[in-house]
């Protein structure tokens, strides 16, 4: 991979970061596309492997993979 490609991917990765409760994090849905996975099902398998590796490394999985979901408005104006 060329240096310019790496720099471009790094910039895209960093621009996808957001802050949640004063912690820098990335949305799995955004990373899915950034990393070239067209199907969520395939990327979800990668996430599960990463969680397993995290646990095997002695880390608390929930500290690194919080279950955060986006709220979306529905017709009545409520959020689900």
N, C-alpha and C positions, 0 to 999 in steps of 0.2 A: 504494500500500500504506500502510495506517495505521501510525502510530508504534507503537501497541500491538502490532500484528502483527509488526513488525520486532523489537521488544524480545523478544517471545515466541520467535521463530525464533532470535534471537541466543542466548538462554538455552538453548534446546534444543541448538543447535550446540555451545556451550561445554560443556554437560553430557555430550555424546557424546565429548568428548576423553579420551584416555588417555595415559599416559606409557610410552614404549618406549625403553629404553636412555637414559634421562634426556632424551628429546626428546618434546615434546607432539605428538600425532598423532591422526588419526581413521581409523577403519576404513571402507573403501569400502562394505562391506555396511551399516553403520549410516548412512552419508551417503546411500546410495541411497534409503532410505525417508524420511529427513529432507528430502531435496530433491524428493520426489514421484515418483520413478521406481519403477514397479511391477515392471518386468522388469529383471533383471540385465544382459541382453544390451544393452539400450538405454543403461544407465548405463555399461557397459564401453566403449561408443563414446565417451562423454563423457570418460572417463578417458584414453583414447588421444589424444584431441584436446588434453587438458590436458598430457599428457606431451610431445606435439609442440611445443606452445607453450612449455613449459619449456625444451626443447632449443633452440628458435629464439631464446630469450632469452639463450642463452649459459650456461645452468645445466646441471649434471650431473643427468640425469633420475633416476638411481638414488639421488641424495642426497635427493630430494624425493618419490619414489614407490618406496619399498622394497617388495620382494615378500615380504610377511609373511603367513603363513597360520596360522589357528587350528588347534590340535591338538584332535582329538575322540576320546573313548574308543570302543573297539569292544568287542564281547562278551567277549573274553578279558581285558579290562582294559588292553590295550595302547593306545597312542595313535598315531593316524595323522594 
